[in-house]
Structures are given as structure tokens and as C-alpha cells.
Amino acid sequence: WTVRYLVANTGGWLDGRRVLLSPHVLHAANEAEQVLRVDLTKKQIEESPSLASDEPVSRQYETRYYDHYGWPIYWSGPYMWGWGTSPYIWMPGSDQEARKEAERREDAWDPHLRSTGDVTGHHIQAQDGEIGHVEDFIIDDETWAIRYLLVDTKNWWPGRHVLVSPKWIDRISWEESKVFVSLSCETIKRSPEYAPESLNRDYETALHRHYSRHGYWADEQAANEKWSAAHKEHQGKQK
């Protein structure tokens, strides 16, 4: 439940070729101009590994992709971004074993690497019935974690939107187009209603308290502290 790539349509520039853009190069979005600035040159993008639109993204492709840009691979360590807690910090040289494994497994691909478009529209299946459908996603633009699924419950309660954390999902059925959550319909119905202007830490705290779950921010603070300790140890070994 982390955004690994943005899929960019290059239009006529590269003959309509689609390219992947990692959060490693993304800056904060300019909402007014609807522009997303990236730390790449046109030449770097032109020379990036070509992605066939009808094929899954394999680990072999991802390894070539990360080698092209000189970034660390995200599946190499215990944190959200391998040996980093965000795409902007990492420990150089910490992913060599993972790269070698990807090279050995030429046919391997990650079945969990899905487009958000594949999940949009899926029905939410609570413990005791359907409760709505996935309309959108709430994304953390610092870590690029998908924090919440935005659920439209209009077929049950007109005009109401609620948030569901990916941590509360039991499984996804691609065959049934359903997201199964470990929550009851009544609990979801009584959850704090979502509005864009209400999304802040106070709202999130109330939301997690309603579901008797602890906030993700506590886990990530602990992860950041562990990363800092591991980074110091890594630097010591490098010296």
C-alpha cells in the first residue's frame, strides 16, 4: 500500500510511450498550475528502460529501472522504502543482495504491484454485508504511502464518504471486485464522516480511536528511530 510509480503518458514526445516515474524524483504538487515537478532530464527519461503496456512490471525490469537512475530498490530492507523510511532517504550500498536475487530470478514479478485503477470501483465487503465502493485514495506525499481508501456509501447513506485504512483490509478478491475489511457495517456507518477540509491529525486520531486502532504515525516514528540507529551503524561500518 505504497505508491511505487506514477505512470506518465508522454503523448507525441516519445511516440505515445508510457514511462514510470518513481517518488524518488517527485516534488510537491503545484495544485494551482496542476504541475508535478520531477528531478529528471528529458534525456534520462528517454533512455529509461521501455515498459510494455501489456505486461506486468517484473522485478528484473525494476532492477534495470533502478540501476538506470542509480536509486536503491525498495524491496531490499525492512522499511517502506527498503533501507529507508521514505523515498528521499536511504543507505547507499544496502541493497546489493536484493539486486543479485532479482537478476537470478529472471521470470519473477510482483503480483502485489497493482494500479490504483484496478481497485477503484471495488465494493467494500464488511463482516456483515456490503457497505459502499472505493472511489479514491488518500496518499501521504512525504512517504507516498496510501493512507486511506475513500469509500462512497451513497447506495446506503446518500452523500456520505468515509475512510478505511489499508491496515484494516483482510484481503482483496480480484474475481469478485471486492475489498474485504475486518469491520462491521454498523461500525463503518458510525465512523467520523470524511470531508477534504477535515483531514488533519485530530480527525485521524478520532478515526483510529473510533475503530480502536492505533495510528500509523506511532509505528512510523518507531521505524524512523530504528532507521536512524541502523544508519549510524551502517556509516560506522563504511568507515
N, C-alpha and C positions, 0 to 999 in steps of 0.2 A: 504493500500500500504506500509506495513512494513513486513519484514521477521520475522515471529514468530518462525519458526523452520527450522532446516536442517534435512532432513530425511537421516539417516545413515543406510546403509546395512551392517550388522555385519558378513556376509558371514558364514563361518563354526563355528565361535566363539560362537554364540548363536543360532545355527541351522537355520541360514538364517533370523533370526528375524530382523525386521526393528525397529529402535528406533528414537525418536525425540531428537534433541539437540537444546536447546534454546540459543539465542545470549547472555544470561546471563553468559555463560561459555566460550564463544569463544574468542580467541586471534587473533591478526592479522595473516593473512595467510602468510606462508612461500612460496613465489612464486617459488623460486629456487628448493626446495625439494617437492613442491606440498603437503605440510602438513598443517593441521589446528589443532593447539593445543587447548585442552579443559581442564577446571579446574574440572575434574571429575575422579573418580577412576573407574576401571572396575567393582568393586563390586556395586558401586552406579548405574551404567548403567544396570547391570544385574538385579538389584532389582527394576528398574523403572517400572511403570505401562505398561503392554503389550498393544500394539496398533494393532488392527485388520486392515489388509491392505485394506479390502473391505468395511470399514465403515467410515463415516465422523468423524472428530475429534469433539466430543461433549464437551460442557462446563463442564459437570460432569467429563469427562476424564481429561480435562485440569486442573481442580481444584485438582484432585488426583495427577496429574503430578507435579504441583507447590507445593503442600503440601509435596510430597516426597523429593523435593530438598530444600524446605524452601525459595522459591522465591516469590515475590509479583506477583499477577495476573495483566495482562496488561490492562484488561477492567474495572479496578476499579476506574479510575480517568480521568481527563480532558486532560492528555498529551499522547504522543505517546506510552509511557510505563506505563499507569495508572497514578500513582503519581510520575512518573519520566520521564525525557525527553530523557533518554537513558536507555538501559538495565543494565547499571552499577551503576546507582544511583536511590535510592528510599527512601521512608519514611516508616520505619517499623510500622506495625500495621494500615496502612491507608486503607487496602483493606478488612477489616472484613465483612462489609455489602455485598460486592460483592460476597464473598465466600459463605455466608449464602444463598444468592439468587441462586447461581449456584447449591447448594445442594438441594434446594427446587424444582428446575426445572430439574428433572432427565432426561427428554427426550429432553432437549434443545440442539441445536447445532448451530454453527455459519455458515450460508450459504455463508458468505463472506470469509471464510478461504479456500483458493484455492491454488493448486500447481502452481508455475510459468510455469510448463509444460503444464497446462491446457490453458494458454494464449498464449504460444509460437506458432507461426504459424497463429494466428488470423489475419484477414485482417483489415487494418485501414480504416475506413469509415469516410471521411471528410464530410463537409457540402454539397459538390457538387460532390462527387464521391469517388471511392476507390483510395488509394494513395500508398499502399505497405502492408507489413505484419510484425508482431512482430518477430524479430529474437533473441533478447536477452534483458537483463535488466542491468541497471547501479545501483549499490547498494552502499549506504553510510555505510562503515564498522565501523563507530562510533555509529550511531543511528540505523542502519540496516533498514533505510527507503529505499524503492525503489524510486530512484530519477527520473529515466527516463526509458521509453521503447525505445529500439534501433530498429528503423524501417528501413527495407531494401526496397528500392524503385526501385529495378533493373528492374521490369516489366514496369516501367515508364521512369526512368532515369538510365541507366546502371551504376553500380558500386557506386551508391550514397547511403549513410546512413545518417539518420537524427535522432534527439532525440525528443521525445514527453514526456512531464511531465504527470504523472497520474492526476495532478490537472486540466489538460485540457481535461480530458475524461468526456463525458456526461454519457455514460453507456456502458455495455458490453452485447452483445447478445450471450449466450452460444449456442442457437439453430442455429444461423447463423454463428457462429465462427467469429464474428466481434467486433472490438473496435470502438465505435463512439466517435469522437472528435469534439469539437466546434471550428474548424479551417477550412479554405478553402484550396483546393488543391494548389492554387497559392501561398498562404502564406507559406505552408509547403515546396513547391518547392523552394522558395527564402530564406529559413532559412539557417543559417550557417551550412555548411557540417560538419559531425562528423568524427573525426579520434581519436583513442585512445590517441595519444600523445598530442592532442589539448585540452583534458578535464581538464580545470582549471577554477578558478573563473572568469577570464577575459572572457573566452569562454562562461561560463554560463550567465554572465551579458549581453553579446551581444545576446545570445539566447533569454533570457527573454525580453530584450529590443525590439528585432525583433517582438515578439508576444504581445508586450505591456502588459506584466505581471510583477508583482514584484517578486523578488526572494524569494525562500523558506527560505533562511538564515535570512531574516529580521523577518519573523514570528517566527522562532525558537529562535532567540535572545530574542524576547519579551517573548516567552514561558519560556526560561531559567531564565529570570529575575523574572517572576511571580513565577516560581518554587522555586527560592531562597528565595523569600519573604514568600511563603507558608511554606517552610521548617523551616524557623526561627520561624514562628508562631507555627508550629507543635511541634518543640523542646520545646518552651515555655510552651505549654500545657502538654507535657510529664513530665516536671519538676514539 
